[in-house]
């Protein structure tokens, strides 16, 4: 059975933009799209008090309108929609983990917007078992493509690069698989960024220490990508081993990217949800869609 691309809706501008991005992604992958509105409703179902029934009616309207709009734009896409009467984070996690990926709307530079604000977004991103893609409210299809010959925005030009953050010492297979698959689906180049640092004890040591560390970083990244080069021979790979902090290097690399993929290490439940400093930084400051990919 095909896993659908799942998108969380709440009626906000960013969630509707996320739904449009998710629809295009589902078409690229040949997968169905599932729209989910997750919000708590009164115990026992529909309330007899009109004011308590508003959220349920609002949810139905959001789903109905979104279905109509997406069906009009993408008539070949198989669509389904569901309102889940459970806590928002719990519903999104359940729906997302049953899908190929979960797509949510976000507000660049100011955290998450709409009903996905605060703890709901954090719980969803940090506990999901499938990739979670965050899409900004003002993202458009043209943003995924390079400028045309006249420097104008266009949806008919080649796709921008997919950027992936790589830990060349302990490469995460799930993250690299997600990035390479997306680059292949788009016919886009893949830019692999590995941030290395000169060991503190050697920072003021012999003059060749920096060159040695630079060469080691380049070789480590090349080796980490070797099996993926064989699996995806058609994908153009740009290797970027750079000195510095991973978050800073990725923020720079993602400025002209179509998609950024970073990893989130799965931790034991007793340690609680956690994103890590790199994922946290790119979620809040990168303008292109960001995929947070869980891995062991």
C-alpha positions as CSV (number, residue, x, y, z in Angstrom):
1,X,0.0,0.0,0.0
2,X,1.3,3.4,-0.9
3,X,2.1,5.8,1.9
4,X,0.5,9.2,1.3
5,X,2.1,12.6,1.7
6,X,0.3,14.0,4.7
7,X,-0.2,17.7,5.3
8,X,-1.5,19.3,8.5
9,X,-4.1,22.1,8.0
10,X,-5.5,24.8,10.3
11,X,-6.7,27.4,7.9
12,X,-3.6,29.6,8.3
13,X,-1.9,31.0,5.2
14,X,1.2,28.9,5.9
15,X,-0.7,25.7,6.2
16,X,-2.5,26.3,2.8
17,X,0.9,27.0,1.2
18,X,2.2,23.8,2.8
19,X,-0.7,21.9,1.2
20,X,0.1,23.2,-2.2
21,X,3.8,22.2,-1.8
22,X,2.7,18.8,-0.5
23,X,0.4,18.3,-3.6
24,X,3.3,18.9,-6.0
25,X,5.5,16.6,-4.0
26,X,2.8,13.8,-4.0
27,X,2.5,14.2,-7.8
28,X,6.3,13.9,-8.2
29,X,6.3,10.7,-6.2
30,X,3.1,9.2,-7.6
31,X,1.6,9.2,-4.2
32,X,-1.8,10.2,-2.8
33,X,-2.2,13.3,-0.7
34,X,-3.9,13.2,2.7
35,X,-5.2,16.5,4.3
36,X,-5.5,16.3,8.1
37,X,-7.2,18.9,10.4
38,X,-6.2,18.0,13.9
39,X,-8.0,19.8,16.8
40,X,-9.6,18.8,20.0
41,X,-13.4,18.7,20.2
42,X,-15.8,18.3,23.1
43,X,-16.0,14.8,24.6
44,X,-19.0,12.9,23.3
45,X,-18.8,14.5,19.8
46,X,-20.9,17.5,18.6
47,X,-22.0,19.9,21.3
48,X,-25.5,21.1,21.7
49,X,-24.2,24.6,22.3
50,X,-23.5,26.4,19.0
51,X,-20.5,28.2,20.3
52,X,-18.8,24.8,21.2
53,X,-19.6,23.4,17.7
54,X,-17.8,26.2,15.8
55,X,-14.4,24.6,15.8
56,X,-15.8,21.4,14.2
57,X,-17.7,23.4,11.6
58,X,-14.6,25.5,10.9
59,X,-12.5,22.4,10.4
60,X,-15.0,20.9,7.9
61,X,-15.0,24.2,6.0
62,X,-11.2,24.3,5.9
63,X,-10.9,20.8,4.6
64,X,-13.7,21.3,2.1
65,X,-12.2,24.5,0.7
66,X,-8.7,23.0,0.6
67,X,-9.9,19.9,-1.2
68,X,-11.7,21.9,-3.8
69,X,-8.7,24.2,-4.4
70,X,-6.2,21.5,-4.7
71,X,-8.4,19.3,-6.8
72,X,-8.8,22.2,-9.2
73,X,-5.1,22.9,-9.4
74,X,-4.0,19.2,-9.5
75,X,-6.9,17.2,-11.0
76,X,-4.7,14.1,-11.4
77,X,-3.9,13.9,-7.7
78,X,-5.7,11.4,-5.5
79,X,-7.0,13.3,-2.4
80,X,-8.4,12.4,0.9
81,X,-9.2,14.5,4.0
82,X,-9.9,13.8,7.6
83,X,-10.6,15.7,10.8
84,X,-9.1,13.8,13.8
85,X,-10.8,14.6,17.1
86,X,-7.7,14.2,19.2
87,X,-5.0,16.5,20.6
88,X,-3.3,18.2,17.7
89,X,0.2,16.9,18.2
90,X,-1.0,13.4,18.8
91,X,-3.1,13.5,15.6
92,X,-0.4,14.9,13.4
93,X,2.1,12.4,14.7
94,X,-0.2,9.4,14.1
95,X,-1.1,10.6,10.6
96,X,2.5,11.6,9.7
97,X,4.0,8.4,10.9
98,X,1.6,6.4,8.6
99,X,2.6,8.6,5.6
100,X,5.7,9.0,3.5
101,X,6.3,12.4,5.0
102,X,4.4,15.1,7.0
103,X,4.3,18.6,5.7
104,X,3.5,21.6,7.9
105,X,3.4,25.4,7.4
106,X,5.8,27.6,9.3
107,X,6.7,31.3,9.6
108,X,10.2,32.1,8.8
109,X,12.3,33.8,11.4
110,X,9.5,33.7,14.1
111,X,8.8,30.1,14.8
112,X,5.6,28.3,13.7
113,X,2.3,29.9,13.0
114,X,-1.4,29.1,13.1
115,X,-2.6,26.4,15.5
116,X,0.7,24.7,15.0
117,X,2.3,27.3,17.3
118,X,4.6,26.5,20.2
119,X,4.4,23.1,21.9
120,X,2.3,21.5,19.1
121,X,4.9,22.2,16.4
122,X,7.8,21.2,18.8
123,X,6.2,17.9,19.8
124,X,5.4,17.1,16.2
125,X,8.8,17.8,14.8
126,X,10.8,16.3,17.6
127,X,8.7,13.1,18.0
128,X,7.9,12.2,14.4
129,X,9.2,8.9,13.0
130,X,9.0,10.1,9.4
131,X,10.5,13.2,7.7
132,X,8.7,16.5,8.5
133,X,8.9,19.2,5.9
134,X,8.3,22.8,7.0
135,X,7.1,25.3,4.3
136,X,7.0,29.1,4.7
137,X,3.8,31.1,4.2
138,X,5.2,33.1,1.2
139,X,6.8,30.1,-0.6
140,X,5.8,29.8,-4.3
141,X,6.4,27.2,-7.0
142,X,8.7,29.7,-8.7
143,X,10.9,29.7,-5.6
144,X,11.9,26.1,-6.4
145,X,13.4,27.0,-9.7
146,X,16.4,28.9,-10.8
147,X,15.9,32.3,-12.5
148,X,15.5,32.4,-16.3
149,X,18.0,33.9,-18.7
150,X,16.6,37.4,-18.1
151,X,16.9,37.1,-14.3
152,X,13.1,36.6,-13.9
153,X,11.3,34.1,-11.6
154,X,9.9,31.1,-13.5
155,X,8.4,27.7,-12.9
156,X,9.7,26.5,-16.3
157,X,13.4,26.6,-15.5
158,X,15.5,23.8,-13.8
159,X,15.0,23.1,-10.1
160,X,17.3,24.7,-7.6
161,X,19.7,22.4,-5.7
162,X,18.7,20.2,-2.9
163,X,21.1,20.9,0.0
164,X,21.8,18.3,2.7
165,X,23.8,18.5,5.9
166,X,26.2,15.6,6.2
167,X,28.0,14.2,9.2
168,X,30.8,12.7,7.3
169,X,32.1,10.9,10.4
170,X,28.8,9.2,11.1
171,X,26.7,9.6,7.9
172,X,23.0,9.1,8.5
173,X,21.6,6.8,5.8
174,X,18.0,8.1,6.2
175,X,19.0,11.7,5.7
176,X,21.1,11.0,2.6
177,X,18.5,8.7,1.1
178,X,15.8,11.5,1.5
179,X,18.1,14.1,0.0
180,X,19.2,12.0,-3.0
181,X,15.7,10.8,-3.7
182,X,14.4,14.4,-3.8
183,X,17.3,15.5,-6.0
184,X,16.6,12.6,-8.4
185,X,12.9,13.3,-8.5
186,X,13.5,17.0,-9.4
187,X,16.5,16.4,-11.7
188,X,18.3,18.8,-9.4
189,X,21.9,18.9,-8.3
190,X,22.6,17.8,-4.7
191,X,24.8,20.0,-2.6
192,X,26.3,18.1,0.3
193,X,27.6,20.3,3.1
194,X,30.0,19.0,5.8
195,X,31.3,21.5,8.4
196,X,34.6,20.5,9.8
197,X,36.7,22.1,12.6
198,X,40.3,22.2,13.4
199,X,40.9,20.5,16.7
200,X,41.4,23.1,19.5
201,X,44.7,21.7,20.5
202,X,46.1,22.0,17.0
203,X,44.6,25.5,16.2
204,X,47.9,27.1,17.1
205,X,50.1,24.2,16.2
206,X,52.2,23.6,13.1
207,X,51.4,25.6,10.0
208,X,50.2,22.5,8.1
209,X,47.5,21.6,10.6
210,X,44.8,23.6,8.9
211,X,45.6,22.1,5.5
212,X,45.7,18.6,7.0
213,X,42.3,19.1,8.6
214,X,40.9,20.5,5.3
215,X,42.1,17.5,3.3
216,X,40.7,15.1,5.9
217,X,37.3,16.8,5.8
218,X,37.3,16.7,2.0
219,X,38.2,13.0,2.0
220,X,35.7,12.1,4.7
221,X,32.8,13.8,2.8
222,X,33.8,12.1,-0.5
223,X,33.9,8.7,1.2
224,X,30.5,9.2,2.9
225,X,28.9,10.0,-0.5
226,X,30.6,7.1,-2.4
227,X,27.8,4.5,-2.0
228,X,25.2,7.2,-2.9
229,X,27.1,8.1,-6.0
230,X,26.6,4.5,-7.2
231,X,22.9,4.4,-6.2
232,X,22.1,7.7,-7.9
233,X,24.5,8.0,-10.9
234,X,22.3,10.6,-12.6
235,X,22.4,13.0,-9.7
236,X,25.0,15.8,-10.0
237,X,26.8,16.0,-6.6
238,X,28.5,19.2,-5.4
239,X,30.7,18.5,-2.4
240,X,31.1,21.4,0.1
241,X,33.5,20.5,3.0
242,X,33.8,23.8,4.8
243,X,35.4,24.9,8.1
244,X,32.9,26.3,10.6
245,X,29.8,25.5,12.6
246,X,27.3,23.2,10.8
247,X,24.3,25.6,11.4
248,X,26.2,28.6,9.9
249,X,27.4,26.6,6.9
250,X,24.0,25.3,6.2
251,X,22.3,28.7,6.5
252,X,24.7,30.0,3.9
253,X,24.3,27.1,1.6
254,X,20.5,27.1,1.7
255,X,20.2,30.8,0.6
256,X,19.7,29.7,-3.0
257,X,18.4,26.1,-2.4
258,X,15.1,24.6,-3.4
259,X,15.0,22.3,-0.4
260,X,17.2,21.7,2.7
261,X,17.4,18.3,4.4
262,X,19.0,17.9,7.9
263,X,18.9,15.1,10.4
264,X,17.4,14.7,13.8
265,X,18.8,11.9,15.9
266,X,16.1,9.8,17.5
267,X,16.7,9.7,21.3
268,X,15.3,7.3,23.9
269,X,11.8,8.4,25.1
270,X,13.2,8.9,28.7
271,X,15.3,11.8,27.4
272,X,12.4,13.7,26.0
273,X,11.9,15.4,22.6
274,X,14.9,17.2,21.1
275,X,15.8,18.8,17.8
276,X,19.5,19.6,18.2
277,X,21.1,23.0,17.6
278,X,21.5,22.6,13.8
279,X,17.9,21.6,13.1
280,X,16.6,24.3,15.5
281,X,18.6,27.0,13.7
282,X,17.6,26.0,10.1
283,X,13.9,25.6,11.1
284,X,13.7,29.2,12.2
285,X,16.1,30.9,9.8
286,X,16.1,29.2,6.4
287,X,13.7,30.5,3.7
288,X,13.3,27.4,1.5
289,X,11.4,24.3,2.6
290,X,13.3,22.4,5.4
291,X,13.0,18.7,5.8
292,X,13.8,17.4,9.3
293,X,14.7,13.7,8.8
294,X,14.8,11.4,11.9
295,X,17.6,8.8,12.1
296,X,19.2,6.4,14.5
